[in-house]
Amino acid sequence: MPAKASSLILLTPGFPENESDSTCLPWFQCFVRQLKSSFPGLKIIIVSLQYPYQQKKYVWEGIPVYAMGGCNRSGIAKRILRYKVKQELDRLCKQESIAGILSLWYGEAARAAEMISAKYQLPHFCWIAGQDANQDNPFPAALKIPAERLIAVSDFIQEHFYQEHGIRPLHVIPFGPDEQLYQSPPPEKDIDLLAVGSLIPLKQYSIFLELVFAIKQSIPSVKAVLCGSGPEEASLQQRAATLGLKDNIRFTGELPYPDVLQYMQRAKIFLHPSLYEGFGCVCTEALLAGAYVIRFTQPMKKNMLNSITVPSKLEMINQSLELLEQYTVPEPVNEYPVKAMTEKLGGLFGFHTAGNLQEPGSNGSGRQLFAEKIPAGS
């Protein structure tokens, strides 16, 4: 009987450049920490394609990280990156005892994972999170990863991917927040309305400002905070000034992740006006922080406790006003804890929480799921 594999490669577009880089994919940092905790006998290896922007090897919380420095470049630089990634994965597969590969998302990472998993007969699962489910993503048509090796981050993504590409991912595993990162006891609820995210058009934070303006007509002292940075930051600040919200809203800019969680714990209502969201981990983080969540999107078929999905800006205003006027502090909600979600994903590779490994294929995830040959030109 061959020796049991002991390493898992996580292939991702980006990863924190050091242990203090808390703003880079904070939910993924929580996942990696929990993966290490839940499966102590497993060696985790991270290969990051685009960010950090320099090619280097470093250690993050005891985990080796191989940054390829792709910088999201195109053309010949993209071809060179593909070659470098292939060389690095080849080296790792020859030197390490690999149990499998997890790729994020259905893009370049999935392409590289399919090629190397086919070559070395390794199980590969691809985690689909958001816009990679859209029809304009060419990789699903090129790679044709079967449903049993696709993980959707939500019920919505599972169905949306099926509608766009004709394949329904077999697995649904959301991002889970880590309750250990929250302040205890929680701080005072002194923020009425909070929004957090990248200040880009897709997130529609102009609606957040309009909502604060509308609430101010009934509650003149309403206090709001917008956390995040992005290309719309200056225009949003100008819009807030035009609406006369100088004394009602604070723009924090980008903050360390622990500071964001503290703001969530201080918030009564968390507003998420995003036009499109694969799952919206900020919403589960806010629910665990003890805030009501009002949003336009509903990622899971069953709505989460204290989460309200609304069809319009007017309904978002009305729901917010009603909650503020009749406010009672809700209990924290954690329907998708990071530990349970991580162990569910680990189970796809046959990992036991004690850190032992099943034989490949014993849970339906082994040799019968090896990658097919990638079509030419992909």
N, C-alpha and C positions, 0 to 999 in steps of 0.2 A: 504494500500500500504506500503511495507517495506521501511525502511530508505535507502536512496541511499548510495552506497559505496563511500568511500573517500580516500582509500589508494591503492597504486600500489607497488607490490613487484618486484624488479629487482634482478634476480638471475644470478650471474656472477662468472666466475672462479677467477677473481681478481679485486681489486679496490685499489686506493691510500691509503696508510697507514696513511696519514695526509694531510693537505691542501697544504703543500709545495712539495708533491710528484707529480710533474708535468709530469714525464716521464711514469707513469703507465697509459696506455690506454688514452692518452690525448683526442682523439676524443670522447671517452665515457664520460669523464669529461665534455666536451662541451655539449654533449647530455643531461646529467643529469641536468646541470645548466639551459639549455633551457627548459627542461621538467618542472622544478620548476618555471621558469618565465612564460611559456605559460599557465600553469594550476595551478595558485596560490591556488586554493581550494583543490588541491590534495596533500595528504601526500605521500611522496616517502620513501620507505623502501628498503635498499640494503642488500642483503645477499651474501657474498663473500666466495666461497668455499675454494679456495687454498691460495690466497694471500690477505692480510698480513699473515705471517707465524705463528702468534700467535692467539689463540682464544681469542677474546675480543669484546666488544661493544664500539663504539666511535661515535663521531659526526663529520661529514664532511660538512662544509658550511651549517649547520643547519639541515642536513639530517642524520637520524640514520643509522649506518652501523653495521651489525653483521658479524664479520670475524670468520670463522669456523676453520682457521688454518690448512687446509688440506695438504699443502706443496707438493702437487702432489705425495703423497706416494701411494703405491700399497699394495696388500695383505690384511692382517687383518686391517691395518691402514685405508685402503680405505673403508672397511665395517663399521668400527667405524665412519668414517666421514659421510657416508650415514645415519647412525642412528642419529648422532648429527644434521645433516641438517633437517631430518624429524622431529625431536623433536622441533627444533627451528621454522620451518614452521608451525607445529601444534599449537605451542604457539601463534604465530603471528596471525594465522587465527582465533583463539578463542578470542584474545584480541582486534584485530583491525577490522575495517570494510573494507574488502578487495574488490577492484574493479576487480582485475585480477593480472596475473603474466606474466612478460616478461623474457624469459630466453636467455642467451648468453652462449654458442652456442649450436649446436646440439650434446650434450655430457652429462656429469654428471648433469649439471644444468637443461637441458631439462628433464632428467629422473626424478629428484626430483620435478620439476614443474608439470609434468604430473601426478605423484602420488598424490600430494597435491591438484591439481586442480580437479581431479576426486573425491577425498574425500569430498571436500567442494563445489563442483559445481561452480567452478570459471573459467572464460575464461583464456586461456593460449596461448600466441604466442611465437614462437621460432624464433630467428634471426640467420640466417645462414650466416657466414661471409667469410669463406675461405676453409681451408683444412678439415673442418668438412663436406664439401660436397663430399669428395672423397669416393670411393667405399670401402676402408678399414675401414671406420667408422662403427662400428657395431650398433650404436644407432638407426639409421633410420629403420633398419629391425626389431629391438626389440620394438620400441615405436610406429611406424606407425602413426605418427602425420599427420592428413589430410592436404591437400594442402592449405585449407582456413585458417589454423593457422600457416602457415610457411611464414616467411619473408626472402627473399633473399636480400643480400646487393648490388647486381648488376644483370644486365641482364645475364652476363656470369655465375654467380653462379646459377641463376634460371635455365638456360639450362643445366649446368654441373650437378647439382643435379638431374635433370630429367634423364639425360643420365646414371648416376651412380645408381640411386635408383628407377627410374620409377615413380616419383611424381614431378610435376612441382609446386613449391611454387607459391601461388596466388599473393602474394604481393612482390614488389621490392621497397626497401627503402634504398638508399645509406647513407653513413656517410656524414655529412655536416660540413664544417669548420665554425668557428665563426669569422666574420670580426672584431668584437670588440677587438680581441686580437692582431691585427696588428698595427704596429707603424705608426702614421700619424703626419706629412708627411713621406713618405717612405724614407729610406736611399738611398745613392748613389749605383748604380749598379756597384760594383767593383769586383764581382766574376763571372768568365766566366762560370764555370761548377760546379754544386753542386749535391751531392747525400746524401741521409739521410736514415738510417735504421739500423737494426740489422746486424752485420757483421757475417753472416752465409752463408753456401754454396748456399742455395736456392736463395739468393739475387744477387749472381753473381757479386760482386763488383770488382773481378779481371778484368772483362770486362770494368768497369769504369776506372781502371788504364791504361788498354791498349788503351782506347779511348783518355785519356789525353796525353799519349805518342804519339799517331798518330796525334792529333791536334798540339802538340808541333812542329812537323816537319814543319808545315805551319805557326804557331803562336808561336814562341819560348818563349814569355812572358806569355803564357796562365796561368791563375790562377784558381786552382780547390780546392775544399774543400769536405772532406768526414766526415759527422757527424754520430756518432754512435759507439757502442762498441759490442763486441761479441767474440766468439772463434777464428775467423779468423783475428783479429786485428793485431797481431804480424806478421803473414805471409803476410798480405797485406802491412804492412809497409816495410817489407823486400823486397817484390816485387817492391814497388815504388822506393826503393833505387837502386835495380838492374837495373831498367829502367831509372835511372838518373833523377828522378822527385823531388829531394829534394827541389829545388827552385820553383817548380810548384804546389805542392799539400800539403795541411795541413790536418792532422788527428786531429779532435777536441775531440774524445772520446764522451761519453754520455753527453748531455747538457740538462739543463732545457728547457721545451717546449717553453717558450717565446723567449729564445735565438735561438732555431731552426727556429722559424718563422722569426726572424730578418735576419738570414742567408739566408732564402728563399727570403726575400725582397731584399737582396743585389745581388741575383743571376740572371744572364741573362738566363741561361738554367739549367733546372733541369733534370737530367738523372735518369731513373729508369730501370735498367737492370734485374730486378727480373724475374725468370723463371716462377713463378706462383704467381698470386695475385687475391684475391677475389674481391677487389675494388681498394685498393691503396689510402688510405686517404691522404698520403703524397703528392700525385699528385694533388689532389684538393686543398690542402693547398698551394702548390707551385703556382698553377694557380691563386689563390686569391692573392698571394704575388706579382703577376706581372711577373712571369717567364714563358718562354716557357717550355713545358714538352715533352720529347722524351722517349718512353717506348716500351717494347716488347709486353705488354699485353694491351687489350682493354676491359675494364669491361662493358661498355654500348654499345648498338647497334649503337647509334649515338655518334661519337667521340666528345669530348668537344673542344670548341674553344681554340686555341693555344696549343692543345695537339696533338702530332704526334705519331702514332703507326708505328713501323718499323719491318720488318721481320728478320733482321740480324744485327750483330755487324758492318759490313761494311756500311750498310745503316744508322745506328746510327751515325757513324763517319761522313759520308757525310752530313747528315742533320745538325749535330752540327756545322761543319765547315762552311756550307752555312749560317746558322743563325748568327754566330759570324762575318763573313766577311761582312754581309749586315745588321748588327744589328740595330733594332729600338725598342724602349721600348714599350712593349705591355700593353694594359689595363688589370687590374685585372679581372679575370673571376670567377664567383661564381654561377655555374649552379645548385648546390645542397646545398643551404644555410641551416644551422643547424636549423633555426626556422621553415622553411617549412617542412623539413624532420621529425622533432620532432612532429609537429602538425599532419602530415600525419599518423605517427605511433600512436599517441594518439587517433586519430579518430577511429582506429581499436577497441579500448576499449570503444568507445562512449564518449570520453571526448570533451567538448567544450573549446575553447580557453579562455572563460570567467571563467573557472574553474568549471563549472557545469557539471553534469554527466547525460547522457541519461539513460533511463531504460535499464537494461541488455537485449541484443538481439535486440534493436531497430535499430541497424545498421548492423545486421548480425553477430555480434561478441559475442553474449551472450550465453544463455543456450544450444542452438543447437550445440555449439562448445566445449562442455565439454570433457575432456580427456577420452579416453577409458582406460580399464584396461591394465596395463603393462604386457606383456607376462612373464611367469615364467622364471627365470634364467637370466633376462636382468640386 
